[in-house]
Amino acid sequence: MTHGEIIRVLILEENASEAVSLACLLSNSDNLLQMNLVSEASKFETALNDDIPDILIWGARIASPEFETTQSLLAGCNPELPIITITDSCPAAAMIEASRAGSATLVLYDRPDEIRRAFIREVKFLRLRKALEKLECKLRAAEQRCHAFIEQSSDAVAYLHDGMHVYANRSYMDLFAISTRKDIEGTPVLDIVDSGEHEHFRTFLSNYQQQQGTAESLRIHCLRAGGEPFESNMEFSPAVLDGEACTQVIIRPRHSTAELEAKLDALSRNDILTGLYNRQYFMRVLDDCVNSQPRDSGACALIYILLDDFKSLRESAGVAASDFLLRDIARLVENHTDRQDSVARFGEYAFAILHHDSSKEKVQALGEKLLHDIATHVSNIDGHTLNTTGSIGICAITGHSSNAQDVLSRADLACEVARSAGGNRIHTHSIAVDEHLSGEDDRHWHEVIRKTIDENRFYLVYQPIVSLKGDRGKRYEVLLRVVDEQGHVILPGQFLAIAEQAGLSGEIDRWIINCAFKQLAKMRENNREISFFIKLSNTTLTDSKLPDWINLRLEHYRLVSDGIIFEIPELTAAGDLKNSMVFVRSMEKIHCKVAIEHYGRSNQPQLLNHLPVDFLKIDSGLIRNLASKEENQAQVKGIVRTASEHGKKCIAERVEEACDLALLWQYGVDFIQGNFVQEPSKQLDYDFAGEIA
């Protein structure tokens, strides 16, 4: 509880005028108060149930409930409720009775200053207690996170009490081939030490326990499950587990140079949690596959799996339990693939399969089998059961696939379509566009796009843009989705590039703007903080009539324009500076804002001297694998510094990894956007008040 929060006060006083006087007295204590006056003891329980107070003022003239009744009522709502008892006199017996009833203070009616001081004192205690509760909650959360980190650690970690195991993480159990925690808890640590070194270990442990408070290490031989000894370093340090003092021990096997090289190679390729390939290595494998694929081949496919609503599951079940489920699903996915396939944990709760030598029908059948088995799988974790479903996007790899990122984008989009449709389903990317790109003339495409516009085969999705600096304003980027005649979703970037060549992109932009304005007007009826970022195509800036049309649409929907931000690509702004300047100035006049997207591609900071935009959206190419690319880190730092000097806000596009998020926060980036936060969705339901997962 902080200053400015409302304090609920229940005054139990049979004399109405006395109750009003008390309320007036307490209202002058520089606190925001919500008063509830009760004049009869019989209504006390109802008042407690209706709105649990923070402080109880008890007029002793009233016929008070019995002691046992009072304790029972308070125990049911707030056993620590501060009670100030007011009476006509203060004999010892009255003080004892008030104390037995839980009263913190006993004061006299005719001493208003003492009543006021007692109330202010209890308010201070109340705030301190609330602050302590928050700190304890944060401490518990921190302990849970630390426990989760230890559970996920590749180091073998255990906790000992009097030389007995009380906890061991998964790596420790794997090192000694222990199946369950029941098999390790309560067993002596000597069981994993070579018998020839028992005496040496006992002496070390005895000496260590006598000088608790320091960290020590010991080189000793341990025993593997089969009885084979191995040399290890054991590191001991004091710790606390479940409120009890104990000893943390970390065991690190000593490896030969060849073993270390093999381990480093595995670490560079594999995800630590699941053992599958990591994202970076998988992209290299996918790139090799795309580059070597014959033009008429379609025998390979990328299968992209996203676990549905996994962030909510993680919040409710905790990090450790949800990681167990991730490991289980990783094994399930791996068991469904062939030896020549490549499988990766591609994101926090996403998997990718590069599937070889299979027909379209067989790939579809594999996807359906995965979908079914993920949905029916149940993980048993510490007596609790967890399960989830998945959304799957499939993209065939053909000779028309230009690069690995292209294939990934299509599979990711197909997966997003499946998830947006409710999840637990498959969507296959349409390759019709790819084939037409290489074989059809401009006239045909003009007809196709004209038909798509006339039949209104578009819809909008929204991706949240979230502050890293505590700003809880609701911001979304508006994204277009295009559906072909077979009901398959086509990549909008590809479609719009063709539409631009056909001279139809301006018409599509107006459709997007009109639909976005309509949705924004609907949302702003309940929440005026919401803002939309709307992309503009390259040729739209040359439309001199667009600013007036935008203003007319604003008037039509009765929209306040400060929540609308139009995005101009950096290359477009640099290539057509004159029209860009005209557009930005015209938006200033109607109080709309402008952002430069894909900023950093052309390295032209002088643009900001000519274009008074409000936001810079840092190009995704600089964000991808930011943690491992020092050159990108330096460039992002420079962009943030330039933005700050010009009074602009920075948004990082397509943030996918937690490690990149930490760096962006450190560099001072204002907002982030990407699938790490949330995939694009038809629903505008992101919780901007919550923490970023």
C-alpha positions as CSV (number, residue, x, y, z in Angstrom):
1,M,0.0,0.0,0.0
2,T,1.4,3.4,-1.1
3,H,0.4,7.0,-0.5
4,G,-2.5,7.7,-2.7
5,E,-4.2,4.3,-2.3
6,I,-7.6,4.3,-0.7
7,I,-7.8,3.1,2.9
8,R,-11.0,1.4,3.8
9,V,-12.2,2.3,7.4
10,L,-15.0,0.5,9.2
11,I,-16.4,2.6,12.2
12,L,-18.5,0.6,14.6
13,E,-20.4,3.2,16.7
14,E,-24.0,3.3,17.9
15,N,-24.1,7.1,18.2
16,A,-24.6,8.4,14.7
17,S,-23.3,11.9,15.5
18,E,-20.3,10.5,17.2
19,A,-19.6,8.3,14.2
20,V,-19.8,11.3,11.9
21,S,-17.4,13.3,14.2
22,L,-14.9,10.4,14.1
23,A,-15.2,10.2,10.3
24,C,-14.5,14.0,10.0
25,L,-11.6,13.7,12.5
26,L,-9.9,10.9,10.5
27,S,-10.6,12.6,7.2
28,N,-8.1,15.3,8.2
29,S,-5.2,12.9,8.4
30,D,-3.9,13.5,4.8
31,N,-5.1,10.0,3.7
32,L,-7.6,8.9,1.1
33,L,-10.3,7.2,3.1
34,Q,-13.4,5.2,2.3
35,M,-15.7,5.2,5.3
36,N,-18.3,2.6,6.3
37,L,-20.4,3.5,9.3
38,V,-22.1,0.7,11.3
39,S,-24.3,1.5,14.2
40,E,-25.4,-2.0,15.3
41,A,-23.3,-4.9,16.4
42,S,-25.7,-7.3,14.6
43,K,-24.6,-5.7,11.3
44,F,-20.9,-6.1,12.0
45,E,-20.6,-9.4,10.1
46,T,-22.4,-8.1,7.1
47,A,-20.2,-5.1,6.9
48,L,-17.1,-7.3,7.1
49,N,-18.3,-9.5,4.3
50,D,-19.4,-6.6,2.0
51,D,-16.1,-4.8,2.0
52,I,-13.1,-6.1,4.1
53,P,-11.7,-3.0,5.9
54,D,-8.1,-2.0,6.4
55,I,-8.7,-0.5,9.8
56,L,-11.5,-1.0,12.3
57,I,-12.6,1.8,14.7
58,W,-14.6,0.2,17.6
59,G,-16.8,2.4,19.8
60,A,-16.8,0.6,23.1
61,R,-20.2,2.1,24.0
62,I,-21.8,-0.3,21.6
63,A,-22.8,-3.8,22.6
64,S,-19.8,-5.5,21.1
65,P,-19.9,-9.1,19.8
66,E,-18.5,-11.8,22.1
67,F,-14.7,-12.3,22.1
68,E,-14.9,-15.7,20.4
69,T,-17.3,-14.4,17.8
70,T,-15.1,-11.5,17.0
71,Q,-12.0,-13.7,16.6
72,S,-13.9,-16.0,14.3
73,L,-15.2,-13.2,12.1
74,L,-11.8,-11.5,11.8
75,A,-10.0,-14.8,11.1
76,G,-12.3,-15.3,8.2
77,C,-11.6,-12.0,6.5
78,N,-8.4,-10.4,7.9
79,P,-6.9,-11.8,11.2
80,E,-4.3,-9.0,11.2
81,L,-6.9,-6.2,11.0
82,P,-5.8,-3.3,13.1
83,I,-8.4,-2.3,15.7
84,I,-8.6,1.0,17.5
85,T,-11.0,0.8,20.5
86,I,-12.5,4.1,21.8
87,T,-14.0,4.2,25.2
88,D,-15.1,6.7,28.0
89,S,-12.6,5.4,30.5
90,C,-9.5,3.2,30.5
91,P,-9.5,0.9,33.6
92,A,-7.1,-2.1,33.6
93,A,-10.0,-4.5,33.0
94,A,-11.1,-2.6,29.9
95,M,-7.6,-2.6,28.5
96,I,-7.3,-6.4,29.0
97,E,-10.6,-7.1,27.4
98,A,-9.7,-4.8,24.4
99,S,-6.4,-6.6,24.0
100,R,-8.1,-10.0,24.1
101,A,-10.4,-8.8,21.3
102,G,-7.4,-7.9,19.2
103,S,-7.3,-4.2,19.7
104,A,-4.0,-2.5,18.9
105,T,-4.9,0.7,20.8
106,L,-7.3,1.9,23.5
107,V,-8.1,5.6,23.5
108,L,-10.7,7.9,25.1
109,Y,-13.5,9.7,23.3
110,D,-12.6,13.1,24.8
111,R,-9.0,13.0,23.4
112,P,-9.5,13.5,19.7
113,D,-5.8,14.3,19.2
114,E,-4.8,10.9,20.6
115,I,-7.4,9.2,18.4
116,R,-6.0,10.9,15.4
117,R,-2.4,10.0,16.3
118,A,-3.4,6.4,16.9
119,F,-5.0,6.3,13.5
120,I,-2.0,7.8,11.7
121,R,0.2,5.3,13.5
122,E,-1.9,2.4,12.5
123,V,-1.9,3.7,8.9
124,K,1.9,3.7,8.9
125,F,2.0,0.2,10.3
126,L,-0.5,-0.9,7.7
127,R,1.6,0.5,4.9
128,L,4.7,-1.1,6.3
129,R,2.9,-4.4,6.6
130,K,1.6,-4.2,3.0
131,A,5.1,-3.2,1.8
132,L,6.5,-6.2,3.6
133,E,3.9,-8.5,2.0
134,K,4.9,-7.2,-1.4
135,L,8.6,-7.7,-0.7
136,E,7.9,-11.2,0.6
137,C,5.9,-11.9,-2.6
138,K,8.8,-10.7,-4.7
139,L,11.3,-12.8,-2.6
140,R,9.2,-15.9,-3.2
141,A,9.0,-15.1,-6.9
142,A,12.8,-14.6,-7.0
143,E,13.4,-17.8,-5.1
144,Q,11.1,-19.6,-7.6
145,R,13.0,-18.1,-10.5
146,C,16.3,-19.1,-8.9
147,H,15.0,-22.6,-8.3
148,A,13.9,-22.7,-12.0
149,F,17.3,-21.6,-13.2
150,I,19.0,-24.3,-11.0
151,E,16.5,-26.9,-12.3
152,Q,17.4,-25.9,-15.9
153,S,21.2,-25.6,-15.3
154,S,23.5,-27.9,-17.2
155,D,25.6,-28.2,-14.0
156,A,24.8,-31.0,-11.6
157,V,23.4,-29.2,-8.5
158,A,22.2,-30.7,-5.2
159,Y,21.3,-29.5,-1.7
160,L,22.6,-31.4,1.4
161,H,21.5,-31.3,5.0
162,D,23.7,-33.2,7.5
163,G,25.3,-35.0,4.6
164,M,22.0,-36.2,3.2
165,H,20.4,-35.2,-0.1
166,V,17.3,-33.0,0.2
167,Y,17.1,-31.9,-3.5
168,A,18.9,-32.6,-6.8
169,N,18.3,-31.0,-10.2
170,R,17.7,-32.9,-13.4
171,S,21.4,-32.6,-14.5
172,Y,22.5,-34.1,-11.2
173,M,20.0,-37.0,-11.5
174,D,21.1,-37.6,-15.1
175,L,24.8,-37.6,-14.1
176,F,24.1,-40.4,-11.7
177,A,21.3,-42.1,-13.7
178,I,18.7,-41.4,-11.0
179,S,15.1,-41.7,-12.2
180,T,13.0,-39.8,-9.7
181,R,13.6,-37.4,-6.8
182,K,12.2,-40.0,-4.4
183,D,15.3,-42.1,-5.3
184,I,17.7,-39.4,-4.2
185,E,16.0,-37.5,-1.4
186,G,17.2,-38.7,2.0
187,T,20.2,-40.7,0.6
188,P,23.7,-39.9,1.9
189,V,26.0,-38.0,-0.4
190,L,28.6,-40.7,0.3
191,D,26.7,-43.0,-2.1
192,I,28.0,-41.0,-5.1
193,V,31.6,-40.9,-3.8
194,D,34.2,-43.5,-4.6
195,S,34.6,-45.8,-1.6
196,G,38.3,-45.3,-1.5
197,E,37.8,-41.6,-0.7
198,H,35.0,-41.8,1.8
199,E,37.2,-40.9,4.8
200,H,38.8,-38.0,2.9
201,F,35.3,-36.8,2.0
202,R,33.9,-37.2,5.6
203,T,36.8,-35.1,7.0
204,F,36.3,-32.4,4.4
205,L,32.6,-32.2,5.0
206,S,33.0,-32.1,8.8
207,N,35.5,-29.3,8.5
208,Y,33.3,-27.4,6.1
209,Q,30.2,-27.6,8.3
210,Q,32.2,-26.2,11.2
211,Q,33.1,-23.1,9.2
212,Q,29.8,-22.5,7.4
213,G,29.6,-19.2,5.6
214,T,32.4,-19.8,3.1
215,A,32.6,-21.5,-0.3
216,E,35.0,-24.4,-0.7
217,S,35.9,-26.8,-3.4
218,L,37.1,-30.4,-3.4
219,R,38.6,-32.5,-6.2
220,I,37.4,-36.1,-5.7
221,H,36.4,-39.2,-7.5
222,C,32.6,-39.9,-7.8
223,L,30.8,-43.0,-9.1
224,R,28.6,-43.3,-12.1
225,A,25.6,-45.5,-12.1
226,G,27.5,-48.5,-13.2
227,G,30.2,-48.1,-10.5
228,E,32.7,-46.4,-12.9
229,P,34.7,-43.7,-11.1
230,F,35.3,-40.3,-12.6
231,E,37.3,-37.3,-11.5
232,S,35.2,-34.3,-10.5
233,N,35.3,-30.9,-8.9
234,M,32.8,-30.5,-6.1
235,E,31.9,-26.9,-5.1
236,F,30.3,-26.3,-1.7
237,S,28.5,-23.1,-0.6
238,P,25.9,-22.3,2.2
239,A,22.3,-22.1,1.0
240,V,18.7,-22.0,2.2
241,L,16.0,-24.4,1.0
242,D,12.4,-24.0,2.1
243,G,13.6,-21.8,4.9
244,E,16.1,-24.3,6.2
245,A,19.9,-23.8,6.2
246,C,21.7,-26.4,4.1
247,T,24.7,-26.8,1.8
248,Q,24.6,-26.4,-2.0
249,V,27.0,-28.7,-3.9
250,I,27.8,-28.4,-7.6
251,I,29.6,-31.3,-9.3
252,R,31.6,-30.7,-12.5
253,P,33.2,-33.7,-14.1
254,R,36.7,-33.1,-15.3
255,H,36.9,-33.9,-19.0
256,S,39.7,-34.6,-21.4
257,T,40.4,-32.1,-24.2
258,A,38.6,-34.3,-26.7
259,E,35.6,-34.6,-24.5
260,L,35.6,-30.8,-24.0
261,E,35.7,-30.2,-27.7
262,A,32.8,-32.6,-28.3
263,K,30.8,-30.9,-25.5
264,L,31.5,-27.4,-26.9
265,D,30.5,-28.6,-30.4
266,A,27.2,-30.0,-28.9
267,L,26.6,-26.8,-27.0
268,S,27.0,-24.8,-30.2
269,R,24.4,-26.9,-32.0
270,N,22.0,-28.0,-29.3
271,D,19.4,-26.4,-27.1
272,I,20.3,-26.8,-23.4
273,L,16.8,-27.6,-22.2
274,T,15.6,-30.1,-24.8
275,G,18.8,-31.4,-26.4
276,L,17.3,-30.6,-29.9
277,Y,19.1,-28.4,-32.4
278,N,19.1,-24.7,-31.5
279,R,17.7,-22.0,-33.7
280,Q,21.0,-20.8,-35.1
281,Y,22.2,-24.3,-36.2
282,F,18.8,-25.3,-37.6
283,M,18.8,-22.2,-39.8
284,R,22.2,-23.2,-41.3
285,V,20.8,-26.7,-42.0
286,L,17.7,-25.2,-43.5
287,D,19.7,-22.8,-45.7
288,D,21.8,-25.7,-47.0
289,C,18.6,-27.6,-47.9
290,V,17.0,-24.6,-49.7
291,N,20.2,-23.8,-51.7
292,S,20.5,-27.5,-52.8
293,Q,16.9,-28.1,-53.6
294,P,16.2,-28.8,-57.3
295,R,13.7,-26.4,-59.0
296,D,11.1,-29.0,-59.7
297,S,11.4,-30.7,-56.3
298,G,8.9,-30.6,-53.5
299,A,10.1,-33.5,-51.4
300,C,11.2,-31.4,-48.4
301,A,9.0,-29.4,-46.1
302,L,9.4,-27.2,-43.0
303,I,6.9,-28.0,-40.3
304,Y,6.6,-25.2,-37.7
305,I,4.9,-26.1,-34.4
306,L,3.8,-23.5,-31.8
307,L,2.3,-24.6,-28.5
308,D,-1.0,-22.9,-27.9
309,D,-1.4,-20.4,-25.1
310,F,1.8,-21.6,-23.5
311,K,2.6,-18.3,-21.8
312,S,-0.6,-18.6,-19.7
313,L,0.3,-22.2,-18.8
314,R,3.8,-21.1,-17.7
315,E,2.3,-18.3,-15.5
316,S,-0.1,-20.7,-13.8
317,A,2.2,-23.8,-13.5
318,G,5.5,-22.1,-13.1
319,V,8.8,-22.2,-15.1
320,A,10.1,-25.5,-13.7
321,A,6.9,-27.5,-14.4
322,S,6.4,-25.9,-17.9
323,D,10.0,-26.8,-18.8
324,F,9.3,-30.4,-17.9
325,L,6.4,-30.3,-20.3
326,L,8.6,-28.7,-23.0
327,R,11.1,-31.5,-22.6
328,D,8.4,-34.1,-22.9
329,I,7.0,-32.6,-26.1
330,A,10.5,-32.2,-27.5
331,R,10.9,-36.0,-27.1
332,L,7.5,-36.6,-28.6
333,V,8.3,-34.5,-31.7
334,E,11.7,-36.1,-32.1
335,N,10.2,-39.6,-31.9
336,H,7.9,-38.8,-34.8
337,T,10.7,-37.9,-37.2
338,D,13.0,-40.0,-39.4
339,R,16.8,-40.2,-39.0
340,Q,17.5,-37.8,-41.9
341,D,15.1,-35.2,-40.5
342,S,16.4,-32.2,-38.5
343,V,14.5,-31.1,-35.4
344,A,15.0,-27.9,-33.4
345,R,13.6,-26.0,-30.5
346,F,13.1,-22.8,-32.5
347,G,11.7,-20.5,-29.9
348,E,10.6,-20.4,-26.2
349,Y,7.7,-22.7,-27.0
350,A,8.1,-23.4,-30.7
351,F,9.6,-26.4,-32.6
352,A,10.7,-26.8,-36.2
353,I,11.1,-29.9,-38.3
354,L,13.0,-30.1,-41.6
355,H,11.3,-33.2,-43.1
356,H,12.9,-35.0,-46.0
357,D,11.8,-37.2,-48.9
358,S,8.1,-37.1,-48.4
359,S,5.0,-36.3,-50.5
360,K,2.5,-33.6,-49.6
361,E,0.1,-36.2,-48.3
362,K,2.7,-37.8,-46.1
363,V,3.8,-34.4,-44.6
364,Q,0.1,-33.6,-43.9
365,A,-0.3,-37.0,-42.2
366,L,2.8,-36.4,-40.1
367,G,1.4,-33.0,-39.1
368,E,-1.9,-34.5,-38.1
369,K,-0.2,-37.2,-36.1
370,L,1.9,-34.6,-34.2
371,L,-1.2,-32.5,-33.6
372,H,-3.1,-35.5,-32.1
373,D,-0.3,-36.7,-30.0
374,I,0.6,-33.3,-28.5
375,A,-3.1,-32.7,-27.6
376,T,-3.4,-36.2,-25.9
377,H,0.0,-36.1,-24.2
378,V,-0.2,-35.6,-20.4
379,S,2.9,-34.8,-18.3
380,N,2.9,-35.8,-14.6
381,I,5.0,-33.4,-12.6
382,D,5.2,-33.6,-8.8
383,G,1.7,-35.0,-8.6
384,H,0.2,-32.5,-11.0
385,T,-0.8,-33.1,-14.7
386,L,-0.1,-30.6,-17.5
387,N,-1.1,-30.8,-21.1
388,T,-1.4,-28.4,-24.1
389,T,-2.2,-28.3,-27.8
390,G,-0.3,-27.1,-30.8
391,S,-0.8,-25.1,-34.0
392,I,1.2,-26.3,-37.0
393,G,2.3,-24.4,-40.2
394,I,3.7,-26.3,-43.1
395,C,5.6,-24.9,-46.1
396,A,6.9,-27.1,-48.9
397,I,10.5,-26.3,-50.0
398,T,10.7,-26.0,-53.7
399,G,13.1,-24.5,-56.3
400,H,11.0,-21.3,-56.0
401,S,12.1,-20.9,-52.4
402,S,14.7,-18.1,-52.5
403,N,16.3,-18.6,-49.0
404,A,15.8,-20.1,-45.6
405,Q,14.3,-17.0,-44.1
406,D,11.7,-17.0,-46.9
407,V,10.7,-20.6,-46.1
408,L,10.6,-19.8,-42.4
409,S,8.4,-16.8,-42.8
410,R,5.9,-18.8,-44.8
411,A,5.8,-21.6,-42.3
412,D,5.5,-19.1,-39.5
413,L,2.6,-17.3,-41.2
414,A,0.8,-20.6,-41.9
415,C,1.2,-21.5,-38.2
416,E,-0.1,-18.1,-37.2
417,V,-3.2,-18.7,-39.4
418,A,-3.8,-22.0,-37.6
419,R,-3.4,-20.4,-34.2
420,S,-5.6,-17.4,-35.1
421,A,-8.3,-19.9,-36.1
422,G,-8.4,-21.3,-32.6
423,G,-5.3,-23.4,-32.4
424,N,-5.0,-27.2,-32.4
425,R,-5.0,-27.3,-36.2
426,I,-2.8,-27.3,-39.3
427,H,-2.5,-24.8,-42.0
428,T,-0.4,-25.3,-45.2
429,H,1.2,-22.4,-47.0
430,S,-0.1,-21.9,-50.5
431,I,2.6,-22.2,-53.1
432,A,0.4,-20.9,-55.9
433,V,1.9,-17.4,-55.6
434,D,5.4,-18.7,-55.8
435,E,4.6,-20.6,-59.0
436,H,2.8,-17.7,-60.6
437,L,5.7,-15.4,-59.7
438,S,8.0,-17.3,-62.1
439,G,5.5,-18.1,-64.8
440,E,2.7,-15.6,-65.2
441,D,2.7,-12.2,-66.9
442,D,1.8,-8.8,-65.3
443,R,-1.7,-8.7,-67.0
444,H,-2.6,-12.0,-65.3
445,W,-1.5,-10.7,-61.9
446,H,-3.4,-7.5,-62.4
447,E,-6.6,-9.6,-62.9
448,V,-5.8,-11.8,-59.9
449,I,-5.2,-8.8,-57.5
450,R,-8.2,-6.9,-58.9
451,K,-10.4,-10.0,-58.2
452,T,-9.0,-10.3,-54.7
453,I,-9.8,-6.6,-53.9
454,D,-13.3,-6.9,-55.4
455,E,-14.0,-10.1,-53.4
456,N,-12.7,-8.5,-50.2
457,R,-10.4,-11.4,-49.5
458,F,-8.4,-9.5,-46.8
459,Y,-8.5,-9.4,-43.1
460,L,-6.4,-7.6,-40.4
461,V,-4.4,-9.0,-37.5
462,Y,-2.7,-7.0,-34.7
463,Q,0.6,-7.4,-32.9
464,P,1.2,-5.6,-29.6
465,I,4.1,-3.1,-29.2
466,V,5.1,-3.2,-25.5
467,S,7.1,-0.6,-23.5
468,L,10.3,-1.6,-21.8
469,K,10.0,1.5,-19.6
470,G,6.8,1.0,-17.7
471,D,4.5,2.8,-20.1
472,R,1.2,0.8,-20.1
473,G,-0.3,2.5,-23.1
474,K,-1.9,0.0,-25.5
475,R,-0.2,0.0,-28.9
476,Y,-0.7,-2.4,-31.8
477,E,0.8,-2.7,-35.3
478,V,-1.9,-3.4,-37.9
479,L,-1.0,-6.2,-40.3
480,L,-2.7,-7.4,-43.5
481,R,-3.5,-11.0,-44.3
482,V,-4.5,-12.1,-47.8
483,V,-6.5,-15.2,-48.7
484,D,-6.4,-16.9,-52.1
485,E,-9.3,-18.5,-53.8
486,Q,-8.6,-21.9,-52.1
487,G,-8.8,-20.3,-48.7
488,H,-5.0,-20.4,-48.2
489,V,-3.2,-17.4,-46.7
490,I,-0.6,-15.7,-49.0
491,L,2.4,-13.8,-47.6
492,P,1.3,-10.1,-47.6
493,G,4.8,-8.9,-48.4
494,Q,4.8,-11.0,-51.5
495,F,1.3,-10.1,-52.6
496,L,1.8,-6.3,-51.9
497,A,5.0,-6.3,-54.0
498,I,3.0,-7.6,-56.9
499,A,0.1,-5.2,-56.2
500,E,2.6,-2.3,-56.2
501,Q,3.9,-3.3,-59.6
502,A,0.3,-3.5,-60.8
503,G,-0.5,0.0,-59.5
504,L,-3.1,-1.3,-57.0
505,S,-1.2,-0.9,-53.7
506,G,-2.7,2.5,-53.0
507,E,-6.2,1.0,-53.1
508,I,-5.2,-1.7,-50.7
509,D,-3.6,0.8,-48.3
510,R,-6.9,2.8,-48.2
511,W,-8.8,-0.5,-47.4
512,I,-6.4,-1.1,-44.5
513,I,-6.6,2.5,-43.2
514,N,-10.4,2.5,-43.4
515,C,-10.8,-0.9,-41.6
516,A,-8.2,0.1,-38.9
517,F,-10.0,3.4,-38.3
518,K,-13.3,1.6,-37.9
519,Q,-11.8,-0.9,-35.4
520,L,-10.0,1.8,-33.5
521,A,-13.2,3.8,-33.2
522,K,-14.9,0.8,-31.8
523,M,-12.1,0.1,-29.3
524,R,-11.7,3.7,-28.2
525,E,-15.3,3.8,-27.0
526,N,-14.0,1.9,-24.0
527,N,-10.3,2.7,-23.9
528,R,-8.9,5.9,-25.2
529,E,-5.3,4.9,-24.7
530,I,-5.2,2.4,-27.6
531,S,-3.0,3.4,-30.6
532,F,-2.5,1.8,-34.1
533,F,0.6,1.7,-36.2
534,I,-0.4,1.4,-39.9
535,K,2.0,0.5,-42.7
536,L,2.1,2.4,-45.9
537,S,3.4,1.0,-49.2
538,N,6.1,2.7,-51.2
539,T,3.9,4.3,-53.9
540,T,1.2,5.6,-51.5
541,L,3.5,8.5,-50.6
542,T,3.1,9.9,-54.1
543,D,-0.7,10.1,-53.7
544,S,-1.2,13.8,-53.0
545,K,-4.9,13.2,-52.2
546,L,-4.2,10.7,-49.4
547,P,-3.8,13.3,-46.5
548,D,-7.2,14.9,-47.2
549,W,-8.8,11.4,-47.5
550,I,-7.3,10.4,-44.2
551,N,-8.6,13.6,-42.6
552,L,-12.1,12.8,-44.0
553,R,-12.0,9.3,-42.6
554,L,-11.0,10.6,-39.2
555,E,-14.0,12.9,-39.2
556,H,-16.2,10.1,-40.4
557,Y,-15.3,7.9,-37.4
558,R,-14.9,10.8,-35.0
559,L,-11.4,9.7,-34.1
560,V,-8.8,11.6,-32.1
561,S,-5.8,11.4,-34.4
562,D,-3.0,11.3,-31.8
563,G,-3.4,7.5,-31.5
564,I,-2.6,6.9,-35.2
565,I,0.9,6.3,-36.4
566,F,1.7,5.8,-40.1
567,E,4.9,3.8,-40.9
568,I,7.2,4.7,-43.8
569,P,10.0,2.3,-44.8
570,E,13.4,3.9,-44.4
571,L,14.5,3.0,-48.0
572,T,11.3,4.7,-49.3
573,A,11.9,7.8,-47.3
574,A,15.5,8.0,-48.4
575,G,14.6,7.3,-52.1
576,D,11.7,9.8,-52.2
577,L,12.6,12.4,-49.6
578,K,10.5,15.2,-51.2
579,N,7.2,13.3,-51.0
580,S,8.1,11.9,-47.6
581,M,8.6,15.4,-46.2
582,V,5.3,16.5,-47.7
583,F,3.5,13.5,-46.2
584,V,5.1,13.9,-42.7
585,R,4.2,17.6,-42.6
586,S,0.6,17.0,-43.7
587,M,0.3,14.4,-40.9
588,E,1.6,16.9,-38.4
589,K,-1.3,19.3,-39.5
590,I,-4.0,16.7,-38.6
591,H,-2.1,15.6,-35.5
592,C,-1.3,12.1,-36.7
593,K,2.2,10.6,-36.0
594,V,4.7,9.0,-38.2
595,A,7.3,6.3,-37.8
596,I,10.2,5.2,-40.0
597,E,10.2,1.4,-40.1
598,H,13.2,-0.9,-41.0
599,Y,15.4,1.9,-39.7
600,G,19.1,1.1,-39.9
601,R,19.0,-0.7,-43.3
602,S,20.5,2.2,-45.3
603,N,22.5,3.9,-42.4
604,Q,21.3,7.4,-43.2
605,P,20.9,9.3,-39.9
606,Q,20.6,12.6,-41.8
607,L,17.1,11.6,-42.6
608,L,16.1,12.8,-39.2
609,N,17.2,16.3,-40.0
610,H,14.5,16.4,-42.7
611,L,11.7,14.2,-41.4
612,P,10.3,15.2,-38.0
613,V,8.9,11.7,-37.3
614,D,8.0,10.4,-33.8
615,F,9.3,6.8,-33.8
616,L,12.2,4.8,-35.2
617,K,11.5,1.1,-35.7
618,I,14.9,-0.6,-35.7
619,D,15.2,-3.1,-38.6
620,S,14.7,-6.7,-37.7
621,G,18.0,-7.6,-39.4
622,L,19.8,-5.8,-36.6
623,I,17.7,-7.4,-33.9
624,R,18.0,-11.0,-35.1
625,N,20.7,-12.8,-33.1
626,L,21.7,-9.5,-31.4
627,A,23.3,-11.2,-28.5
628,S,25.9,-12.9,-30.7
629,K,26.6,-10.1,-33.2
630,E,28.8,-7.3,-31.7
631,E,28.5,-5.2,-34.9
632,N,24.7,-5.2,-34.6
633,Q,25.0,-4.3,-30.9
634,A,27.1,-1.3,-31.8
635,Q,24.7,-0.2,-34.5
636,V,21.6,-0.6,-32.3
637,K,23.3,1.5,-29.5
638,G,24.1,4.2,-32.1
639,I,20.5,4.3,-33.3
640,V,19.2,4.6,-29.7
641,R,21.7,7.4,-29.1
642,T,20.7,9.2,-32.3
643,A,17.0,8.8,-31.5
644,S,17.5,10.3,-28.0
645,E,19.4,13.3,-29.4
646,H,16.5,14.0,-31.8
647,G,13.7,13.3,-29.3
648,K,12.4,10.1,-31.0
649,K,11.2,6.9,-29.4
650,C,12.8,3.6,-30.5
651,I,10.9,0.3,-31.3
652,A,12.7,-3.0,-31.9
653,E,11.1,-5.0,-34.6
654,R,10.7,-8.8,-34.6
655,V,12.1,-9.6,-31.1
656,E,12.3,-13.4,-30.8
657,E,14.7,-14.2,-28.0
658,A,14.9,-13.4,-24.3
659,C,18.6,-12.7,-24.5
660,D,18.0,-10.0,-27.1
661,L,15.3,-8.5,-24.9
662,A,17.8,-8.0,-22.0
663,L,20.2,-6.2,-24.3
664,L,17.5,-4.0,-25.8
665,W,16.4,-2.9,-22.3
666,Q,20.1,-2.3,-21.4
667,Y,20.6,-0.1,-24.5
668,G,17.5,2.1,-23.6
669,V,15.2,0.9,-26.4
670,D,11.7,2.2,-25.6
671,F,9.4,-0.5,-27.1
672,I,9.6,-4.0,-28.5
673,Q,7.5,-5.9,-30.9
674,G,7.7,-9.5,-32.1
675,N,6.6,-13.1,-31.5
676,F,8.5,-13.2,-28.2
677,V,5.8,-10.8,-26.9
678,Q,2.9,-12.3,-28.9
679,E,2.2,-13.5,-32.4
680,P,-0.1,-11.4,-34.5
681,S,-3.8,-12.1,-33.7
682,K,-7.2,-11.1,-34.8
683,Q,-8.0,-10.3,-31.1
684,L,-6.9,-7.1,-29.3
685,D,-6.5,-8.7,-25.9
686,Y,-2.9,-8.4,-24.9
687,D,-2.3,-7.7,-21.2
688,F,-0.1,-4.6,-21.3
689,A,-0.2,-4.4,-17.5
690,G,1.5,-7.8,-17.1
691,E,5.2,-8.6,-17.2
692,I,6.9,-9.6,-20.4
693,A,7.4,-13.4,-20.3
